Amino acid sequence: MNHFAHLLRAEWTKFVTVRGWVLGMLTAAIVTVLVGLVGSGGGGFSCAGPNGQACPDRTPPIGPDGTAVTDAFNFVHQPLTGNGSIAVKVSSLTDPQSGGSPQPWAKAGILVKDGVRQGSAYAAVMLTGARGVRMQYDYTHDIAGTPGTDPRWLRLTRTGDTILAEESADGARWQSVGTAELRGLPSTVEVGMFATSPDAVAKSGGPGDPTTVSAGFEGVGLRGQWGGTWASDKIGDRGGVFERVGSAFVLSGAGDIAPVVVRRGSLAKTVESGLVGAFAGLIVVTVVAGLTVTGEYRRGLIRTTLTASPRRGLVLAAKSVVLGGTAFVTGLVAAAVAIPVVTAIQRGKGFPILPVSGATEAGVIVGIAALLAVTAILTSAVGVILRRAAGVVTAVVVAMVLPYLLAIASVLPEGMGEWLLRLTPAAAFAVQQSLPEYAHVAAAYTPANGYFPLPSWGGFAVLCGYTALAIGVAAVVLRRRDA
């Protein structure tokens, strides 16, 4: 242990005494921040409403857990005070324009909501265009019920903060779909029928044409203390029609009740928008790490190092720790500066910023730092194997940066970019993804839209696997080959 500590001290001293290496790491941090600033400073938009009116606020509503959400639907409702239930038969679900089947995630059913404010807590049970019966609540939660599109009876029962969702084929025999706990639900809530249909997804990955769903409701049954009068609200102002014929209701609506996802062409910005310079910083770190190793071979200093410490495996480990640690601090400082500064600039320009938790933002910052650290270690191992700076930098950049750029540029056949980000070291760029995919939201979850095929830890593990392999090969080469 004392010997390894001595090696660490020696490698650290060697690193800080070469001014070019230290300046290189500082440059990596500066480049990461500056590229982010250039990217944020170059974009912008202007808007003028009719007759000089202000443009609508583009900031999305925020759900109960802090998630940015879409909350737009046609809602026919009454106030319910205290406990109670509503049951209804969804007798039809169609696309009013074509008369055929609606979008797969078009939805109509019954809903309990904390008022009519967008983003407020809710729980709903619904029949969808092609995903069967679902219970969804607070935007991010989805529970599957019976598949199919046949007419179904649906029921919601409120008991305090607990909402029970049930379904039935005949209105007599009921089965549970799921339950939701809506903490802090007020005594009086708005409950009723709703209809909404999300926009189609364009081939480009951006939002497609708006869609509409029309739903028929029959046999509404109420229990509890109700307001007695049905009110109609178009939450989110996406339009829709409400008709009542005797005891039957017909609603049409457009929009969605779901978390916001990133789509191509969207004005919304995410935490990782401030990290567009990370790949440039990574290239600089790769150059510095490559030079620290190959420079010793070029000048013959490696002979002195190995003579002073014949245990070559420990020498390699010490170099890895020093380079990795230095790169980690570089990435940590750069990301911690770039994200809040770029976010502030984008917010000042009027771009909506999709919020994430403090833990998620910290995870992205630490993830970028770890990405740079492991890339530096990978580069040092490749440096021991190849010994030529140009070859080392080219090999690592081709393995790390090129697959990432090809994947996000969408120049490859569909799906190939995702495989590149599963199988190459570039998979580690997944550490910068801050927004999850949602199974109940139709979208193009592609690298071009900022979604990676592996979770953050999975992509980082791929890079670690390549690095471990490179270190193993480097250790064998270092033992068998003369300095």
C-alpha positions as CSV (number, residue, x, y, z in Angstrom):
1,M,0.0,0.0,0.0
2,N,2.8,2.4,0.8
3,H,4.4,1.6,-2.5
4,F,1.2,2.4,-4.4
5,A,0.8,5.6,-2.5
6,H,4.3,6.5,-3.5
7,L,3.5,5.8,-7.2
8,L,0.4,7.9,-7.0
9,R,2.4,10.8,-5.6
10,A,5.0,10.4,-8.3
11,E,2.4,10.3,-11.1
12,W,0.6,13.3,-9.7
13,T,3.8,15.2,-9.4
14,K,4.7,14.3,-13.0
15,F,1.3,15.4,-14.2
16,V,1.2,18.8,-12.5
17,T,4.8,19.7,-13.5
18,V,3.9,19.4,-17.2
19,R,2.2,22.7,-17.8
20,G,0.6,21.6,-21.1
21,W,-1.2,18.7,-19.4
22,V,-2.7,20.9,-16.7
23,L,-3.7,23.6,-19.2
24,G,-5.2,20.9,-21.3
25,M,-7.6,19.8,-18.5
26,L,-8.5,23.5,-17.9
27,T,-9.2,23.8,-21.6
28,A,-11.5,20.8,-21.5
29,A,-13.6,22.4,-18.8
30,I,-13.6,25.8,-20.5
31,V,-14.6,24.2,-23.9
32,T,-17.4,22.3,-22.3
33,V,-18.9,25.5,-20.9
34,L,-18.2,27.7,-23.9
35,V,-19.8,25.4,-26.4
36,G,-22.8,25.2,-24.2
37,L,-22.9,29.0,-24.0
38,V,-22.5,29.4,-27.8
39,G,-25.3,26.9,-28.3
40,S,-27.7,28.7,-26.0
41,G,-26.7,32.2,-27.2
42,G,-27.3,31.3,-30.9
43,G,-30.9,30.3,-30.5
44,G,-34.0,32.3,-29.9
45,F,-37.5,33.1,-31.1
46,S,-39.8,36.0,-31.3
47,C,-43.6,36.1,-31.1
48,A,-46.3,38.7,-31.4
49,G,-49.9,37.8,-30.7
50,P,-52.8,39.3,-32.7
51,N,-53.5,43.0,-32.2
52,G,-50.4,43.4,-30.1
53,Q,-51.5,40.8,-27.5
54,A,-48.9,38.9,-25.6
55,C,-48.1,35.4,-26.8
56,P,-49.4,32.5,-24.8
57,D,-47.2,31.1,-22.0
58,R,-45.2,28.1,-23.4
59,T,-44.3,26.8,-19.9
60,P,-46.0,23.5,-19.4
61,P,-48.0,22.8,-16.3
62,I,-46.3,21.1,-13.5
63,G,-47.7,17.9,-12.0
64,P,-47.9,16.9,-8.3
65,D,-44.4,15.4,-8.3
66,G,-42.7,18.3,-10.1
67,T,-42.9,16.7,-13.6
68,A,-43.8,18.9,-16.6
69,V,-47.1,17.6,-18.0
70,T,-49.7,17.9,-20.7
71,D,-53.1,18.4,-19.3
72,A,-55.7,19.0,-22.0
73,F,-59.1,17.3,-22.3
74,N,-62.8,17.8,-22.6
75,F,-64.3,17.4,-19.1
76,V,-68.0,17.2,-18.0
77,H,-68.1,17.2,-14.3
78,Q,-69.8,17.8,-11.0
79,P,-68.3,18.5,-7.5
80,L,-68.2,15.6,-5.1
81,T,-67.9,16.3,-1.4
82,G,-66.5,13.6,0.7
83,N,-66.6,9.9,-0.2
84,G,-68.6,8.7,-3.2
85,S,-68.5,6.9,-6.6
86,I,-69.3,7.3,-10.2
87,A,-70.0,4.5,-12.7
88,V,-70.6,4.8,-16.4
89,K,-70.6,2.7,-19.6
90,V,-68.2,3.8,-22.3
91,S,-70.4,2.6,-25.2
92,S,-68.3,3.9,-28.2
93,L,-64.9,5.3,-29.0
94,T,-64.3,6.6,-32.6
95,D,-62.4,9.1,-34.6
96,P,-65.0,11.7,-35.5
97,Q,-63.2,12.7,-38.7
98,S,-62.8,9.3,-40.3
99,G,-65.5,7.4,-38.4
100,G,-63.0,4.6,-37.7
101,S,-60.8,3.7,-34.9
102,P,-59.1,6.5,-32.9
103,Q,-55.4,6.8,-32.0
104,P,-54.1,3.9,-29.9
105,W,-53.7,6.2,-26.9
106,A,-56.9,8.1,-27.4
107,K,-58.8,7.9,-24.1
108,A,-62.2,8.4,-22.7
109,G,-63.6,7.5,-19.3
110,I,-64.1,9.0,-15.8
111,L,-61.8,11.1,-13.7
112,V,-61.4,12.5,-10.2
113,K,-59.5,15.7,-10.1
114,D,-58.4,18.3,-7.6
115,G,-60.3,21.2,-9.3
116,V,-59.9,22.1,-13.0
117,R,-56.4,23.7,-12.7
118,Q,-53.9,22.2,-15.2
119,G,-51.4,20.0,-13.4
120,S,-53.5,19.3,-10.4
121,A,-53.7,15.8,-8.9
122,Y,-56.1,13.3,-10.6
123,A,-57.0,9.6,-10.9
124,A,-58.8,8.2,-13.9
125,V,-60.0,4.9,-15.4
126,M,-60.5,4.9,-19.1
127,L,-61.0,2.9,-22.3
128,T,-58.3,3.6,-24.9
129,G,-58.2,3.4,-28.7
130,A,-56.0,0.2,-28.7
131,R,-54.5,-0.2,-25.3
132,G,-57.5,-1.6,-23.5
133,V,-58.7,-0.4,-20.1
134,R,-56.2,1.6,-18.1
135,M,-56.0,3.3,-14.7
136,Q,-53.8,6.4,-14.8
137,Y,-53.1,8.9,-12.1
138,D,-50.9,11.9,-11.5
139,Y,-49.7,11.8,-15.1
140,T,-46.7,9.4,-14.7
141,H,-48.6,6.3,-13.4
142,D,-50.3,3.8,-15.6
143,I,-51.9,0.4,-14.7
144,A,-53.2,-1.9,-17.4
145,G,-56.7,-3.5,-17.1
146,T,-58.5,-5.7,-19.6
147,P,-57.2,-5.5,-23.2
148,G,-59.5,-4.9,-26.1
149,T,-61.8,-2.1,-27.3
150,D,-65.2,-3.5,-26.5
151,P,-67.6,-1.2,-24.6
152,R,-66.9,-1.4,-20.9
153,W,-68.4,-0.2,-17.6
154,L,-66.0,1.8,-15.5
155,R,-66.3,2.9,-11.9
156,L,-64.2,5.2,-9.6
157,T,-64.8,5.1,-5.8
158,R,-63.3,7.7,-3.5
159,T,-62.5,6.9,0.1
160,G,-60.5,9.7,1.6
161,D,-57.3,10.0,-0.4
162,T,-57.7,6.6,-1.9
163,I,-59.2,6.2,-5.4
164,L,-60.3,2.7,-6.5
165,A,-60.7,2.0,-10.2
166,E,-62.9,-0.9,-11.4
167,E,-64.2,-2.2,-14.7
168,S,-67.0,-4.5,-15.7
169,A,-68.3,-6.1,-18.9
170,D,-72.0,-6.0,-17.8
171,G,-72.2,-3.4,-15.0
172,A,-72.9,-6.1,-12.4
173,R,-69.7,-8.0,-11.8
174,W,-66.8,-5.7,-11.1
175,Q,-63.1,-6.3,-11.0
176,S,-60.4,-4.0,-9.7
177,V,-58.0,-2.3,-12.1
178,G,-55.9,-0.5,-9.5
179,T,-55.8,2.0,-6.7
180,A,-54.2,5.4,-6.2
181,E,-53.3,7.4,-3.2
182,L,-53.7,11.1,-3.9
183,R,-52.2,12.7,-0.8
184,G,-53.8,16.0,0.3
185,L,-56.9,15.6,-1.8
186,P,-59.4,18.3,-0.7
187,S,-62.8,17.4,0.6
188,T,-64.5,18.6,-2.5
189,V,-63.2,17.4,-5.9
190,E,-64.4,17.6,-9.5
191,V,-65.5,14.2,-10.9
192,G,-67.0,13.3,-14.3
193,M,-66.4,12.1,-17.8
194,F,-63.6,13.1,-20.1
195,A,-62.3,12.5,-23.6
196,T,-58.9,13.4,-25.1
197,S,-56.6,12.2,-28.0
198,P,-52.9,13.0,-28.3
199,D,-51.3,14.4,-31.4
200,A,-50.0,11.9,-33.9
201,V,-46.2,11.2,-34.0
202,A,-44.6,12.5,-37.2
203,K,-42.0,10.3,-39.0
204,S,-39.4,13.0,-38.1
205,G,-40.0,12.4,-34.4
206,G,-41.7,15.7,-33.9
207,P,-45.4,16.3,-33.2
208,G,-47.7,15.3,-36.0
209,D,-51.3,16.3,-36.8
210,P,-53.8,16.9,-34.0
211,T,-56.3,14.1,-33.5
212,T,-59.7,13.9,-31.9
213,V,-61.7,11.2,-30.2
214,S,-65.5,11.0,-29.8
215,A,-66.9,8.9,-26.9
216,G,-70.4,7.8,-26.0
217,F,-71.4,7.4,-22.3
218,E,-74.5,5.7,-20.9
219,G,-76.0,4.7,-17.6
220,V,-74.2,7.3,-15.4
221,G,-74.6,6.3,-11.7
222,L,-73.6,8.5,-8.8
223,R,-73.3,7.8,-5.1
224,G,-72.4,10.3,-2.4
225,Q,-72.9,14.1,-2.0
226,W,-72.9,15.5,-5.5
227,G,-73.4,19.1,-6.8
228,G,-76.4,18.1,-9.0
229,T,-75.5,20.1,-12.1
230,W,-73.1,19.0,-14.9
231,A,-70.6,21.6,-16.0
232,S,-68.4,21.4,-19.2
233,D,-64.8,22.6,-19.3
234,K,-62.3,22.3,-22.0
235,I,-59.1,21.9,-19.9
236,G,-56.1,23.3,-21.9
237,D,-58.4,24.9,-24.5
238,R,-57.9,22.2,-27.1
239,G,-61.6,22.2,-28.1
240,G,-64.2,19.5,-28.1
241,V,-67.9,19.0,-28.2
242,F,-70.4,18.0,-25.4
243,E,-73.9,16.8,-26.2
244,R,-76.5,15.3,-23.9
245,V,-79.4,13.3,-25.1
246,G,-81.6,12.1,-22.2
247,S,-79.3,10.1,-19.9
248,A,-76.6,9.6,-22.6
249,F,-73.6,11.8,-23.1
250,V,-71.3,12.3,-26.1
251,L,-68.0,14.0,-25.7
252,S,-65.2,14.7,-28.2
253,G,-61.8,16.0,-27.1
254,A,-58.2,16.5,-28.1
255,G,-54.9,16.7,-26.2
256,D,-53.6,14.4,-23.6
257,I,-53.2,13.8,-19.8
258,A,-49.6,12.7,-19.5
259,P,-46.0,13.7,-18.7
260,V,-44.2,15.9,-21.3
261,V,-41.7,14.0,-23.5
262,V,-39.0,15.5,-25.7
263,R,-39.9,15.8,-29.3
264,R,-37.9,17.0,-32.3
265,G,-38.6,20.7,-33.0
266,S,-39.9,21.4,-29.5
267,L,-39.0,24.7,-27.9
268,A,-38.8,23.0,-24.5
269,K,-35.2,22.6,-23.1
270,T,-33.9,20.0,-20.7
271,V,-31.0,19.9,-18.2
272,E,-28.8,18.2,-20.8
273,S,-29.2,21.2,-23.1
274,G,-26.4,22.8,-21.1
275,L,-24.1,19.9,-21.9
276,V,-23.9,20.1,-25.7
277,G,-20.2,20.9,-25.2
278,A,-19.6,17.7,-23.3
279,F,-18.4,15.8,-26.3
280,A,-16.0,18.6,-27.2
281,G,-14.6,18.5,-23.7
282,L,-14.3,14.8,-23.9
283,I,-12.2,15.1,-27.1
284,V,-9.8,17.5,-25.2
285,V,-9.6,15.1,-22.3
286,T,-8.8,12.3,-24.7
287,V,-6.0,14.3,-26.3
288,V,-4.5,15.2,-22.8
289,A,-4.8,11.6,-21.5
290,G,-3.2,10.2,-24.7
291,L,-0.3,12.7,-24.5
292,T,0.5,11.9,-20.9
293,V,1.2,8.3,-21.7
294,T,2.6,8.5,-25.2
295,G,4.8,11.4,-24.3
296,E,6.6,9.2,-21.8
297,Y,7.3,6.7,-24.5
298,R,8.4,9.3,-27.0
299,R,10.9,10.9,-24.5
300,G,12.1,7.6,-23.0
301,L,10.9,8.6,-19.6
302,I,8.9,5.4,-19.2
303,R,12.2,3.6,-18.7
304,T,12.9,5.7,-15.6
305,T,9.4,5.1,-14.3
306,L,9.6,1.3,-14.8
307,T,13.1,1.1,-13.4
308,A,12.0,2.9,-10.2
309,S,9.0,0.6,-10.0
310,P,9.4,-2.8,-11.6
311,R,5.8,-3.8,-10.7
312,R,4.4,-2.5,-14.0
313,G,0.8,-3.3,-13.2
314,L,0.9,-0.9,-10.2
315,V,2.4,1.8,-12.5
316,L,-0.6,1.4,-14.9
317,A,-3.0,1.6,-12.0
318,A,-1.4,4.7,-10.6
319,K,-1.5,6.4,-14.0
320,S,-5.2,5.5,-14.3
321,V,-6.1,6.8,-10.9
322,V,-4.4,10.2,-11.5
323,L,-5.8,10.7,-15.0
324,G,-9.2,9.5,-14.0
325,G,-9.4,11.6,-10.9
326,T,-8.2,14.7,-12.7
327,A,-10.7,14.2,-15.5
328,F,-13.5,13.6,-13.0
329,V,-12.9,16.9,-11.3
330,T,-12.6,18.6,-14.7
331,G,-16.0,17.2,-15.7
332,L,-17.6,17.9,-12.4
333,V,-16.7,21.6,-12.4
334,A,-17.5,22.0,-16.1
335,A,-21.0,20.4,-15.8
336,A,-21.8,22.2,-12.5
337,V,-21.1,25.5,-14.2
338,A,-22.5,24.8,-17.6
339,I,-26.0,23.5,-16.6
340,P,-27.2,26.4,-14.4
341,V,-25.6,29.1,-16.6
342,V,-27.0,27.8,-19.9
343,T,-30.4,27.1,-18.3
344,A,-30.6,30.7,-17.0
345,I,-29.8,32.0,-20.5
346,Q,-32.4,29.8,-22.1
347,R,-35.0,30.8,-19.5
348,G,-34.2,34.4,-20.1
349,K,-34.8,34.0,-23.8
350,G,-38.3,32.6,-23.1
351,F,-37.7,28.9,-23.7
352,P,-39.7,26.7,-21.3
353,I,-37.4,24.6,-19.2
354,L,-38.6,21.1,-18.3
355,P,-38.0,20.7,-14.5
356,V,-36.2,17.8,-12.9
357,S,-35.4,16.9,-9.3
358,G,-32.2,18.1,-7.7
359,A,-31.2,14.5,-7.4
360,T,-31.6,14.0,-11.2
361,E,-29.6,17.1,-12.0
362,A,-26.9,16.1,-9.6
363,G,-26.9,12.6,-11.2
364,V,-26.4,14.2,-14.7
365,I,-23.5,16.3,-13.4
366,V,-21.8,13.4,-11.7
367,G,-22.5,11.2,-14.7
368,I,-20.7,13.6,-17.1
369,A,-17.7,13.7,-14.7
370,A,-17.6,9.9,-14.5
371,L,-17.8,9.7,-18.3
372,L,-14.8,11.9,-18.7
373,A,-12.9,10.1,-16.0
374,V,-13.4,6.6,-17.5
375,T,-12.7,7.9,-21.0
376,A,-9.4,9.2,-19.7
377,I,-8.5,5.8,-18.2
378,L,-9.5,4.1,-21.4
379,T,-7.3,6.5,-23.4
380,S,-4.3,5.8,-21.1
381,A,-4.7,2.1,-21.5
382,V,-4.9,2.4,-25.3
383,G,-1.9,4.7,-25.1
384,V,0.1,1.9,-23.5
385,I,-1.0,-0.5,-26.2
386,L,-0.4,1.8,-29.3
387,R,2.3,4.2,-28.0
388,R,1.5,6.8,-30.7
389,A,-0.5,9.9,-29.7
390,A,-2.3,10.3,-33.1
391,G,-3.3,6.6,-33.2
392,V,-4.5,6.7,-29.6
393,V,-6.7,9.8,-30.0
394,T,-8.1,8.6,-33.3
395,A,-9.0,5.2,-31.9
396,V,-10.8,6.6,-28.8
397,V,-12.6,9.4,-30.7
398,V,-13.7,6.9,-33.4
399,A,-15.0,4.6,-30.7
400,M,-16.6,7.2,-28.5
401,V,-17.6,10.3,-30.4
402,L,-18.3,9.0,-33.9
403,P,-21.0,6.5,-33.0
404,Y,-22.7,9.2,-30.9
405,L,-22.7,11.8,-33.7
406,L,-24.0,9.2,-36.2
407,A,-26.8,8.2,-33.9
408,I,-28.1,11.6,-33.0
409,A,-27.8,12.8,-36.7
410,S,-30.3,10.1,-37.9
411,V,-28.1,9.4,-41.0
412,L,-28.2,5.7,-40.4
413,P,-31.0,3.2,-41.2
414,E,-33.7,3.1,-38.5
415,G,-32.6,1.2,-35.4
416,M,-28.9,1.1,-36.3
417,G,-28.1,4.2,-34.4
418,E,-29.7,2.7,-31.3
419,W,-27.5,-0.4,-31.7
420,L,-24.4,1.7,-31.9
421,L,-25.4,3.2,-28.6
422,R,-25.9,-0.2,-27.1
423,L,-22.7,-1.9,-28.3
424,T,-20.0,0.9,-28.5
425,P,-18.4,2.9,-25.7
426,A,-20.6,5.8,-26.9
427,A,-23.4,4.1,-24.9
428,A,-22.0,6.0,-21.9
429,F,-23.5,9.3,-23.2
430,A,-26.7,8.0,-21.7
431,V,-25.5,9.5,-18.4
432,Q,-26.8,12.9,-19.6
433,Q,-30.4,11.8,-20.1
434,S,-32.6,13.4,-17.5
435,L,-36.1,12.5,-18.7
436,P,-37.5,8.9,-18.7
437,E,-39.4,7.2,-21.3
438,Y,-43.1,6.5,-20.6
439,A,-44.8,3.4,-21.9
440,H,-48.2,5.2,-21.9
441,V,-47.0,8.2,-24.0
442,A,-46.5,7.7,-27.8
443,A,-43.3,9.4,-28.9
444,A,-40.2,8.8,-31.0
445,Y,-37.8,7.7,-28.2
446,T,-34.7,8.0,-30.3
447,P,-31.2,9.3,-29.8
448,A,-32.0,12.2,-32.1
449,N,-34.6,13.3,-29.6
450,G,-32.3,12.8,-26.6
451,Y,-33.4,9.3,-25.6
452,F,-30.9,6.5,-25.3
453,P,-31.6,2.8,-25.7
454,L,-29.9,1.9,-22.4
455,P,-30.5,3.4,-19.0
456,S,-27.8,5.7,-17.6
457,W,-26.1,3.0,-15.5
458,G,-26.4,0.5,-18.4
459,G,-24.7,2.8,-20.9
460,F,-22.0,3.7,-18.4
461,A,-21.4,0.0,-17.7
462,V,-20.7,-0.6,-21.4
463,L,-17.9,2.0,-21.3
464,C,-16.5,0.5,-18.1
465,G,-16.5,-2.9,-19.8
466,Y,-14.4,-1.7,-22.7
467,T,-12.1,0.2,-20.3
468,A,-11.6,-2.9,-18.2
469,L,-10.7,-4.9,-21.3
470,A,-8.3,-2.2,-22.5
471,I,-6.6,-2.1,-19.1
472,G,-6.2,-5.9,-19.1
473,V,-4.6,-5.8,-22.5
474,A,-2.4,-2.9,-21.6
475,A,-1.2,-4.7,-18.4
476,V,-0.2,-7.7,-20.5
477,V,1.5,-5.6,-23.1
478,L,3.3,-3.5,-20.5
479,R,4.7,-6.7,-18.8
480,R,5.8,-8.4,-22.0
481,R,7.1,-5.5,-24.0
482,D,10.3,-3.5,-23.4
483,A,9.8,0.1,-22.5
